[in-house]
Structure formats: C-alpha cells, structure tokens
Amino acid sequence: MFSACLFFFSVCIAGSDLHPGSAECEYVVLSEAFRLKVTRKGILLGSLIASTILALASIKTHPYATRGAFMTDLSRLPPLPLSDKQSVAKKTTWISVALNTVLMGFQIVIGLFAHSQALVADGVHSLADLVSDFIVLAANRHGSAEPDDDHNYGHSRYETVASLLLGTLLMTVGAGMLLRAGMRLTDFDNVQPVHMSAFVIAGIVLVSKELLFRYMLREAQRVRSAMLVANAWHARSDAASSLVVAIGIVGSLCGLRVLDPIAAALVGFMVGRMGWIFAWDALQDLTDRALDEADSDDIRALLMAAPGVRDVHELRTRKMGDLALVDAHILVDPLISVSEGHYIAESARLKVLENKSVLDALIHVDPENDVLGKPAPGLPTREALTHALKLVFDARGIALQSINIHYLRRGIDLDITLPNPPIANQLPDLKALQRNLGVRQIRLFAALDVDADGPLSDAGA
C-alpha cells in the first residue's frame, strides 16, 4: 500500500512544475560536507526506485500460505468433501486461465504498439502463467491415476516433474527478458518513447490481477485448501510485477525512458527467480526430501496415539508429489505375541493415514529401541534351542506344549508351556540349563484346562 502511495506521489511530481516558468527547476541542499543538486527528474527517479523496491519487498509468502501454520488451522476445522475442493480448484483455475489469456493478448499487442518492453515482458510473464496452468492441469490428470504394475506407489511424482519443467521454462523466459532488456539499455539512444496506451493497459492489468487474487483467496479459505491459498498468493505476486511495469511506464512517459527497460529487467528477474524456486523445490522432492519438522511431529503424534505403542523412533518421510510416504519403527511390549504386535502396527498405520497428506506408511515393530542397541549376532536359532530343550525334558518324561523365544538386547528369554503341571522333582536344574543353552532366563508355565461348566481344573505352575 505504501509503495502504491509513493508511486502516485512520484506521478504527481512528474506532472507538475516545482517552480512555475522554470523548465529545469532545482533544489539546492547544503550541508557542511557537500552540496547536493536535486532536479525534478532526480526526485522522480528516486521516488520510482523507492516504490519499486517496496513493491518487490512486498512479494512475500502470506502466513496462510506457510504449510505449517495453515495446516494447523485446517486441522481444527471439520474436513470438507474432496469433490468440493476439486470443483473449486477447477473453477478458479479456469477463471485464471481465461483472464490471463485476455490480459496477455492486450499486454503483448499494446506493448508492441506503444514501444513498451516492460509491458511486453509482463505479457510474456502472463503467457508463462498460462503454460504453467496447463502443465499443472495435465500433470494433475495423469498424477491422479491409480497405482499399476510399473508404478506401485502411484503417479504423484508426475506433478513434481511438471514443476521441474515449469521452473526450467520460467528461468529460460526470465533470462530472455533480462538479455533483451540489457540489449536495449546498451543501445539506449534508439529506445523509443512509450505511448500513453501502455499505462492504461498496465493499470487495467494491475487492477484485474488484484481482483483475481481476492476472489481466489476467498474461495480457497472457504474450502480450506492450502494449495489454493498458495495459488492465490501467486496471483498477488503477478499483481506486484504489474505494479513494477506501471512504475516503469510512468517513468518513461515523464521523460525517464531508461525506466521502461529497467522495469522489463526487473520483471525478467522476478520470473527467473520464481522459476528457480519451482525447479529447486521440485528437484528436492525428486531426491526424496523429507517433510518439515512440524508435519513430522504431527505424524509422530498420530503414531503415539495408537493403543499399545510405547515409543516411536527412526521416523522417516519422503515426498511423493503433494503427498508423502512414511517409514517408522514403533516400540511395543517385548513379550506380546507376533499377532498382537502386527495388530498394533496396523492400528498405528491407520492412524497415520488419517493425515490426508500421507500416501502410505510402512510400520516396523520393535520389542526394544534398536537405536540404543540390538541383540548380539550369532545367537542360537529356534531349531537349535527347541532340539536341546526336548532332549532335556524328554529324558525326564516331561512333554513340551509350546516354546516362546524372546530375542532381546540383554539376551534370550525362554517361556516354556507344559501341558500339565509337573512334579517338582521331575524338573531339570533350570539354572544349569540356562548356562548350557546360553540364555538369560527360563520361565515355566502350565496349561489350564476348562471343563464344560467353566471352572478351572488345574492351576498354573
């Protein structure tokens, strides 16, 4: 807002005489160290440069567009049907396409007629936006295809590849704008004055893109879509570039012809910078960039909310288009059964999938935190332990019903279940058996039989 006020103030200076009857009026500013001469054009140039810098500085990410803050706000609201968001996304995108098509045509045609390179550059910027819209629409259609034999995780990275291509395109367009502006600046004597029609079109474009931004932001907030909010603020950045163009055209109309190619160069820089951001982000995603800390903490909280999960470690994520794949290790009671551990892991996985940004999750069950240590290698196998135990118990006439082996960091624990309570003098020396087998602990249990009426007939040993 302040940059716009400064812009119109500079226009007023350009259209008025500081001292009537003086074509080259001057202000003289004296100080003890120097004498500064300021002409009307100097004041205008300084005002335009200052307003341009403020306009560029205003192109920043709005708090709604930051992923963490916006997703946190969305999490407190009831989710809307996905079809509503898709409908609004399609509607706003096509409105943007239609408006940019009309504006692009006027910018390029009038820019060529009015000898305004800045307006032509902004028209090429609008053309790049159109190309990007169609690339995104095409990538969205192919990226939403179901997984198949060649793409087991789906086709979400089509969108990432499209972003990389789009970024490369924008960097190329921006470099071309900068090159063309540089050529005009080196051949400044042949730069023709800008026609007033260029300023009219620049003003229409500026107002149209600002109205488009406000419409898209209202619709994005209505359906609570972070992606559409970011797209709306992209439209605001287009309005800012149009403001820079308008400033350059006004400067050229007031006699400072150098401002038009300078404005074209600034637009080229903005386009190239935007392309670099798109390409760099896409490249990071293609090389398995992880989710940010806030999103990772949200996923960790979902895992910890699953019943039976004691801790979460080795949580890893990687981007897959706008979605993410999650790998995590969960800590459970080391003495539960395999089936219970699997059930806890599946429950934790379903909890993670409640986050709509997660495509899939792979959950690994740990009896202990293997970051702190793992069971020693080369421990006796189940076959070896079972064979040794049967030899000892068979020699004493004791049958074995089941053997549970717990491989832990501190050693091997054995839980042996007998079909009947044993006689005390029949049991082997468990301490000696532990030493011979190389296990840390042996626990004996007796199975309990239940008759038809329900009471227990035997007690556990």
N, C-alpha and C positions, 0 to 999 in steps of 0.2 A: 504494500500500500504506500509506504513512504517513497519507494523508488518511483512509483507512478506519479506521485505529487511532485517530486523533484523533476521528473520528465516534463510534465506540463509547465512547471516553472521555467524550465530552460526554453520551452517553446515560446512562452511569453517574452522572455528576454530577446529571443531571436526576432520577434515581430515588432519590437519597439526600439526607439532611439533613446539612449541614455541621456544625451544632450541634444535637443532639437537643433537642426541645422548642421550638425556635425556628422559627416559620413564615417569618420574613423575616430569616434569618441574614445577617450581613455580615462582610466582611473589611475592615479599615482599613489602608491602605497609606500610610505617612507618608514624606515627603521634605522636604528643606529648602524647596522651592519650592511644593509643593502637597499637598493631602490628597485621596486618591482613594478613593472608596467603591465597593466591588465587591459586588454582590448575587449570589445563586445564579443568577438569570436572566441577569445580565450575563455571568457566566462561561460559562454555556451558550451564550448568543448569540455571544460571541467565539469559542468553540470551533467552533460550527457554521459561522460565517462563514469561519473559517480553513480548516476542512476542505473547504468548498465551493470556496474559491479554489484550493486544492491540486487538487481534482478537476477543475476547469476547466483548470488549468495542465497537467494530465496528458494532456489531449486534444491530442496532437501526432502528427505523422507518424512512424511507426516507420521505422528505417533500411531495412527490407525494402521499404517502400512507396515510397521515393525511386527515381525511374526510373533514374538513372544507376547507383547502387550495385547495385540489384537486377539490372538488365540485364547489368551487368558480371559478376556472379556466375553468371548463367544462361549467359553465353557460354562459360564454362569447362566446362559440362556437356553431355553428348550430348542433342540435341533429342528430345522425345517426340512421338509421333504427335499431329496436331491433333485427331483424334477423341477421344483420351483427355482432353485439356483441355476440349473441348466437353462431353463426358459429365460430367466433374466439375463444370464450371460450371453445367450444367443441374441436376444433383443438389443441389448446395449452395444454389442459388438457390431451388429449390422447398422445400427444408427451411426456409430462412429465411422464405419466404412463409407456410408452414404455422405456424411458431412465432409469427411476428409477428401472424398473424390471431388465434390463440388469446389471446395476451397483450393485443393491442389490445382485444379484446372484454371481457376481465376488467378492464382498466385503466379503460375508459370507464364500464362499468356500476358497478363498485365505487367508482370515483371520484365518480360522481354520488350514489350511496347514502351514501358516507362524507363527503360535502361537502369533498372534496379537489380543489381546482382543479389542483394540481400533478400529481396522478395522471391527471386527465383530459387535461391538456396533454401528458403523456408518452404517453398513449394516442393522441392526435391525431398526435404525432410518429411513433408506430408505424404509424398509418394512412398518413401521408405516405411512410414507407418502403415500404409495400405498393404504393402507387400508383407509386412510383419503380421498384420491381421490375418491375411490369407494363409500364411505359413502356419500360424498358430491354429487356425480352424482345421487345416488339413492334418496337422500333427495330432490334434485332439481327436479327430475322427479315427485315425489309424492307431493312436495310442490307447484308445479305449477298447481295442479288440481283446477278446478273451485269450488266456494262455493257450499255447499249442505245443506240438512236439519240438519245434525249433526254438520256442521262447517260453520256457517253463514258468518264468516269473511274469509273464505278460509283456506288453509292448509299451510300457510307460516311458521308456527312455527315448521313444520317438520324439517326444516333446523336448527333451534335453538336447537331442541332436538338432532339432529345429531351432532352438535358442542359440546354439553354436553357429549355425548357418546365418541366422538373423544378425547376430553380433558381428560376424565377419562382413556381412553386407553393409551394415551401418558404418563400420570402420572404414570400408572402402569408399562409401559415399562421403563420409566426413573428410577423408584425406583428399578426395577430388575437390570438395568445396574449398579446403584450405589452399590447395595448389592453385585453383582458379583465382581466388582472392589475392594470393601472393603475386600472381602474374599481373593482375590489374593494378596492384599497388606499385609494382616496379615500372609500369607503363602508365603512371598516373595522369600524364598530360592528355592522354586520349580518353580518359574517363568522362563520359557524357553526363550532363546534369540529369537528375531524376525528375520525372513528371509527377504532378500532384496526385494523379490517379493511384500511384503506388501507395501513398499514405492512406488513401481511402480504403483500399483493399486490405492493407495491413491492419487498420483499425477494425474492419469487419471481421477479419480472421481472429484477432485478439479477443473480441467480444464473444464470437461464436465458440471458440475453444474454452473460454472460461465458463460459458453456459453449459457446454458439454460436460465439463468437469463436475459442475454442481449437480447435474442430472445423474451422472454415473455414480457419484459418491452417495447421493440419496438412495438410489436403487441398491447399491452394494450394502449399505448399512441396513436397509430394510430386510434383505435376505441373509444378512450376517455372513458375508463372504469376504475373506481376507484377500483372495485373489482379485476380486472385482474392485476392492478398495485400492489395491496397488495399481490396477489398470486405470482407475480414475485419477490417481495422482500422476500417472504417466501423461495423461491428458493435460494436467496442470503444468507439467514441465514443457509441453508443446506451447502452451499459452505464454510461458515465460520466454521461450525462444522468439515467439511472435512479438513480444514486447521489445526485445533487443532489436529486431528488424525494424519496428516502428521508430525506435530511437535513432537508428542509423539513417533511415529515410528522412526524418525531420532534420537531422543534421545536414544531410546533403541538400535538402530544399533551402536551408538557411545559408548555403554557401560553403559549408564544410563537406565537400564531395568525398573526402577521404573516409568519412564515417560509413558510407554505404558498403564499400568493400571490407572495411573493418567489421561491420555487423555481419556480413556474409562469412567472414573468417570465424567469428565467434559462434555462429550457428553451426559451421562445419566442425568446430572443436566440440560443441555440445553433442552433436550427432556421433562423432567419433568416440567421445567418452562414453556415451550410452552404449554404443556397440561393444566397446571394451568390457564394460561391466557385464553385459549379457553373455559375451563369449567366455569371459573368465569364470563366471558363475557356472555356466554350462560345462566348461572343462573340469571344474572342481567336482561337479556332480558325476560326470562320466568316470572320474577316477575315484569313485566311492567315497565322496565326502560324507562325514557323519552329520547327524542332526546337531543343532546347537545345544548348549548346556541346559537351557530351560526346557526344551522338548524332551531331552534325555531324562531329566528329573521327573517330568510327568510320566514317562513310561516306567521309570523305576517305582514310582508311587503306585501305579496300577499293578505291577508285579507283586509288590509288598502287600497289596490289599487282598490277594488271593489266599484263602484259608490253607494253612499248612506250610506257607513259605516263611522261612526264618530269616533269610537274608538274600541279597542279590549281588552278584559280582560278575566281572567280565561282561558287562553290558556293552554291546557294540551295535552301531546302526550304520546304514549306508543308504544314500538317496537313490530312489528309483523314479525319476520324473518328479512329480509333485508329492509322491508317496515315499515310504521308507521301509526297508527290511530291517528286522530286529533279531539279534542273537543275544541270548542271555543265559547265565548259569544261576540256578536258584538253589538255595540250601534248604534241605528238609531233614527231618529226624532220621538219623542214620540206621535205625533199627526197624523201620517200617518195611512193608513188602514192596516188591517191584511194581505191582499193580497199583498200590496206593500212591507211590511216587509218580507213576505215569499219570494218574488221575489229577494229582496236584499240579503237574506240569501243564496238562491240557487246560485245567481251570485257569492257570496263570496266563496261558496263551490267549484264551478267550477274553480275559480281562484286558490284555494289551490291544486286542483287535477292536475294543470299544473306542479306541482312538482312531478316528476316521482317516488320519494321515498315515496309518500303518498298513502296508500291503499284506505282509505276512510276518510271522515270528517263529523262530526256532528256539525252543527252551530245553536246556540241558539240566538234568537233575544231578546234584552233588550231595553226598552224605556229609561232607565236610568242605570247608573253604579250601579249594585246591590252589588258591593263590598263596596261602600260607605254607602249604606242603602237600605232598601226595604220598600214597602208600609206596613202600620201597619196592623196587623192581625185583623180579625173581621169586616172589612168594609162592608157596605150594598151591597147586591148582585144586579145583573141586574134586576132580577124579582121584588125585593123589591122597587128599585128606579123607575122602569117603572110603577108599580102599583100606587105609591104615586104621580108621575107626572101626570098620566092620571086622577086621581081623581081631581087634582087641575085644569088642563086645560079643562077637560070635563065640569066642573062646570061653566066655563066661555065661553063655546061653541067654544073652540079652539081645532082643531084636531092636532094630532102629526104625522108627517110623519116618522121620524127616530130619534133615540137617540144613540149617541156615548158616551161611558163612558171611561174615561182615569184614570186608577188607577196608581197614581204616588206617589213618596216618600213624596211629600209635601201635598198630599191629593187627593180628587176626583174632576176631571173637567168634566162637562157635556156639550156636544154640541147637541142642540136640533134643528132639522129642521122642520119648519112648511110648510104645502102645499101652503099656501097663506100668503102674508104679513098681519100681524094682525093690528087691530085698537089699538092705544096706550092705551086707557082706558080699553081695554079688558084684557090686560096683567096682570098677578098677580104680587105682590111685589117680585121681584127676590131676593132681599137681605134677606127678611124673609124666602123665600123658601129655600135659601142656608142654613140658620141656621137650619131650621126644618129638612132638609134632611141630614145635616152634611157633605155638600160638600164644596169645596173651591171656585168653580167658576161655573157659568152657562152662556153659550153663546147661543143666539138665532139666527137662520138663516132662511131665507125664500127661498123656491124653486123657480127657474126661469123657465118659460115656453117659449119654442121656437116655433113660428108658422112655417108654411110651407116655407115661404120666408126667414126665418133665423133670423130676428131681435128679440131682447129680448122684451117680452111683459110686464114683471113685474120686479121691482128692488128688490134686497135683502134687508132685514131689518137688 
